[in-house]
C-alpha cells in the first residue's frame, strides 16, 4: 500500500477484494468488524480522557516541537529538502501527460523519450 506507483499498490487490480484476500486479513471476520463485535486486543487502563500514564515519560516530558522532530534531526531535515521529491499523487490527464507529486508536469512526449 505504500508503493510510490499507485498502479502497483495493493488494491489497484481488485479494489477492496484484493486487499481483503491478502494473507494478513485471512482470519478477519469482516461482518463482526463492521458490527463492532470484535474486542480490542488490548484496552489500557485510564483514569480520564486526559490520562497520559500509558505514554513513556521520555515523550510526555518533551516540548511539542521536540516531540515532533528531535532537535538533532532538524538540521538534517533542513539540508535534505529534496528527500521526498517525487512522492505524492501522480495525476494522469487525458492527453497522456501527468503531474508528479512535486508539481512537475511531464508531457506524453517527454515520457516517451525517457522510456527510450
C-alpha positions as a printed Julia matrix, in Angstrom:
116×3 Matrix{Float64}:
   0.0     0.0     0.0
   2.98    2.31    0.42
   4.38    1.75   -3.06
   5.02    5.07   -4.83
   3.48    3.98   -8.13
  -0.23    3.68   -7.42
  -0.63    1.13  -10.23
   1.5    -1.31   -8.21
  -0.27   -0.78   -4.88
  -2.33   -3.47   -3.23
  -5.95   -2.89   -4.17
  -5.33   -1.35   -7.6
  -6.22   -4.52   -9.5
  -9.17   -5.73   -7.49
 -10.22   -2.93   -5.18
 -11.1    -3.92   -1.63
 -11.42   -7.6    -2.59
  -7.72   -7.69   -3.47
  -6.81   -6.13   -0.12
  -9.07   -8.42    1.88
  -7.67  -11.52    0.11
  -4.18  -10.68    1.41
  -2.95  -13.3     3.96
  -2.79  -10.62    6.67
  -6.6   -10.48    6.7
  -7.21  -14.25    6.36
  -8.61  -14.67    9.89
 -10.61  -11.43    9.92
 -14.38  -11.72   10.09
 -15.42   -8.54    8.29
 -19.07   -8.8     9.34
 -18.03   -8.83   13.0
 -15.6    -5.98   12.36
 -18.24   -3.8    10.68
 -20.68   -4.51   13.52
 -18.0    -3.65   16.11
 -18.25   -7.12   17.63
 -14.51   -7.8    17.75
 -13.0    -6.89   21.12
  -9.84   -4.81   21.13
  -6.74   -6.96   21.76
  -5.61   -4.52   24.46
  -7.57   -1.91   26.39
  -5.34    0.32   28.52
  -6.49    1.35   31.96
  -7.05    5.12   32.11
  -8.31    7.43   34.83
  -9.9    10.01   32.49
  -9.58   11.44   28.96
  -6.5    13.46   29.9
  -4.64   10.49   31.47
  -1.22   10.09   29.81
   0.11    7.43   32.21
   0.37    4.88   29.37
   2.82    7.02   27.41
   6.56    6.93   28.07
   7.76    9.87   30.14
  10.52   10.46   27.59
   7.76   11.55   25.23
   5.44   13.3    27.69
   8.28   15.4    29.15
   9.28   16.8    25.75
   8.03   20.06   24.37
   5.72   19.83   21.38
   8.37   20.86   18.84
  10.87   18.37   20.27
   8.38   15.51   20.26
   7.57   16.05   16.59
  11.13   16.49   15.29
  14.09   15.96   17.65
  16.44   18.95   17.68
  19.32   16.81   16.4
  17.31   15.95   13.29
  16.09   19.46   12.44
  19.35   20.4    10.68
  19.26   17.14    8.74
  15.71   17.87    7.57
  16.66   21.4     6.5
  19.63   20.09    4.5
  17.64   17.31    2.8
  14.7    19.28    1.41
  14.53   17.04   -1.65
  14.45   13.77    0.36
  10.82   13.17   -0.61
  10.96   14.66   -4.08
   8.59   12.84   -6.38
   6.44   11.43   -3.59
   2.78   12.28   -3.7
  -0.05   11.64   -6.12
   0.72   11.23   -9.79
  -2.15   12.73  -11.8
  -2.52   11.49  -15.35
  -4.53   13.51  -17.86
  -6.48   12.53  -20.97
  -3.76   13.88  -23.27
  -1.22   11.41  -21.84
   0.68   13.95  -19.74
   0.97   13.68  -15.98
   1.69   15.83  -12.96
   4.12   14.36  -10.42
   3.62   14.65   -6.66
   6.05   17.55   -6.51
   4.05   19.52   -9.11
   6.35   18.73  -12.06
   4.38   18.35  -15.3
   5.63   15.69  -17.73
   4.22   15.66  -21.26
   3.47   12.44  -23.11
   6.37   13.19  -25.49
   8.82   13.66  -22.58
   7.63   10.39  -21.04
   8.14    8.55  -24.35
  11.69    9.95  -24.7
  12.53    8.96  -21.14
  11.46    5.37  -21.79
  13.56    5.02  -24.97
